[in-house]
Amino acid sequence: MTEIRDQAVQLYDAYTHEHRDRRRLLREMVAVAGSVAAAEVLIAGIGASPAAAAVIAPDDKRLRTETRTIGPGAASLTGYMAQPRRARVRWPMVLVIHENRGLNDHIRDVARRVALAGFVAFAPDYLVGAGGTPADQDRARTLIDQLDLSAAIATTAAVIRGALATADGPRRIGAMGFCWGGAFVNRLAIAAGPTLAAGVSYYGTAPNPAEAVRVQAPLMIQLAGKDARVNATALPWVDALRAAGKRVEAFTYPGVDHAFNNDTSAERYDKAAADLAWGRSMAFLTRELDA
């Protein structure tokens, strides 16, 4: 069963990241699982469930949440903001960068978790220009593939600069991202220069190692031991950051899959690794953003 599960996870990862169609996915899953019914069960367990319960309720009384646009004008981002109700001057902000399914309920939940750790959490919707993140996950992935990534990164860097220049804006800004968002954070660390105070990248593909010399923010890289696709670029990226004398902490969690932090995916979520990585991430962001 472990071998079947691992093969199924690899097929699903190829489907979501290598632009394969669903009919091919089902055909290959049937070959692994033995029947259409068993294949559908595997797909449902590996894929993220939109109906999964939130860890932090949307109406949690400890938080204030809203849809917000930051940086009015040409360089702006619209998304979901969550922050603690208790007053504090110029809270540090964490941008929560979504996966390739866009700004969905899971990422809103993650933003609320970040807010309860003592930050203003802002989760941009990078599909606003396409009408916003759709409910259909396959459609969201298609739209993400069509997104001008360089433009999105440049806009985010400009928004960070603008927010920091505002008198009542955040004191420091960090970013954390997952999968597509993890790759985004790696590239944002190049584009944003010293205005990005810290970045946490969860299982995101990495830029050319030659770009490491341009990074100024301290980074934390969280990787899954079984995620060969991402690690093929992420591990050389970590090595290049270290060789360039950059501040980087990197952790690889043995025996876990890509998206191990996503608790809406029954088959890939690993609570022990997710809890350990989350604790490390929050401690890192607290140290860097409250400095």
C-alpha positions, 0 to 999 in steps of 0.5 A, spaced: 500 500 500 505 504 501 508 503 494 501 504 491 500 511 495 507 513 493 506 512 486 499 515 486 502 522 490 507 522 484 502 522 479 498 527 482 504 532 483 505 531 475 498 532 474 498 539 478 505 541 476 506 539 469 500 541 466 497 534 465 490 533 463 485 529 468 483 524 463 490 522 463 491 522 471 485 518 472 488 513 466 494 512 470 491 512 477 487 506 475 493 502 472 496 503 479 490 502 483 486 497 479 480 500 478 476 507 477 473 507 484 480 505 487 483 511 483 478 516 485 479 514 492 486 516 491 485 522 488 480 525 493 485 523 498 491 526 495 487 532 492 486 538 497 478 538 500 475 545 499 470 542 504 475 541 510 474 544 516 478 550 518 483 550 524 481 557 526 474 559 525 473 565 520 469 568 525 474 567 531 473 573 536 480 574 537 481 577 530 479 582 525 478 580 518 477 583 511 478 583 504 483 589 503 487 592 497 494 595 499 497 600 495 492 603 491 494 605 484 498 601 479 501 597 484 496 594 488 494 587 491 487 585 493 486 580 498 484 577 505 487 581 511 487 578 518 490 581 524 489 581 532 484 585 535 488 588 541 491 594 539 499 595 537 502 600 533 505 598 526 504 591 527 509 587 523 506 584 517 507 577 513 504 576 506 501 569 505 502 567 498 498 562 496 499 555 492 497 554 485 490 554 487 489 561 488 486 564 495 482 559 497 479 557 504 485 554 506 490 559 505 485 564 509 485 559 514 493 559 514 493 567 514 488 567 521 494 562 524 499 567 522 495 573 525 494 569 532 502 568 532 502 576 532 502 579 525 498 582 521 497 577 515 495 579 508 494 573 503 494 577 496 489 574 491 494 573 484 488 571 480 484 578 481 486 580 474 482 574 472 476 575 476 478 572 482 480 565 485 475 561 482 471 555 486 474 550 481 481 548 483 483 546 476 480 552 473 485 556 478 491 552 476 490 554 469 489 561 471 495 561 475 499 558 469 497 564 465 499 569 470 505 573 468 509 571 474 515 577 473 509 582 473 506 579 479 513 579 483 514 586 481 508 589 483 508 585 490 515 588 491 512 595 489 507 594 494 512 592 500 516 599 498 509 603 498 507 600 505 513 601 509 513 608 506 506 609 509 506 613 516 502 608 519 504 602 515 507 596 518 514 596 521 517 590 517 514 586 512 516 578 511 513 573 506 511 566 507 509 561 501 507 554 499 508 550 493 507 556 487 507 561 493 514 558 496 517 559 489 514 566 489 517 567 496 524 565 493 524 570 487 521 576 491 527 575 496 531 577 489 526 583 487 524 586 493 532 587 496 532 590 503 525 592 503 523 584 505 525 583 512 524 575 512 522 570 507 519 563 509 519 558 503 515 551 503 517 546 498 517 552 492 522 551 486 528 555 486 531 560 481 538 560 478 543 559 484 547 565 480 541 569 483 543 568 490 548 574 491 542 578 490 538 576 496 538 580 502 533 578 506 534 572 511 530 566 508 528 559 511 527 554 506 522 548 508 522 542 504 519 535 503 524 529 503 520 525 498 519 531 493 524 530 488 521 535 483 522 541 488 528 539 491 532 538 485 532 546 484 531 548 492 537 544 494 542 547 490 539 554 491 540 553 499 547 551 497 548 557 493 545 562 498 550 559 503 556 560 499 554 567 498 554 568 505 547 569 506 542 568 512 539 562 510 536 556 515 534 550 511 530 544 513 528 537 510 523 533 513 524 525 511 519 521 509 514 526 507 511 529 501 510 535 497 504 539 501 505 536 507 503 542 511 496 542 507 491 539 512 486 539 507 490 533 503 488 527 507 494 523 504 499 528 504 498 532 510 503 530 515 502 533 522 508 532 526 512 535 520 507 540 519 507 542 526 515 542 527 516 546 520 510 551 523 513 552 530 520 554 526 517 558 521 513 563 526 519 563 531 523 565 525 518 571 523 518 573 530 525 574 531 526 577 524 520 582 524 520 584 531 527 586 531 
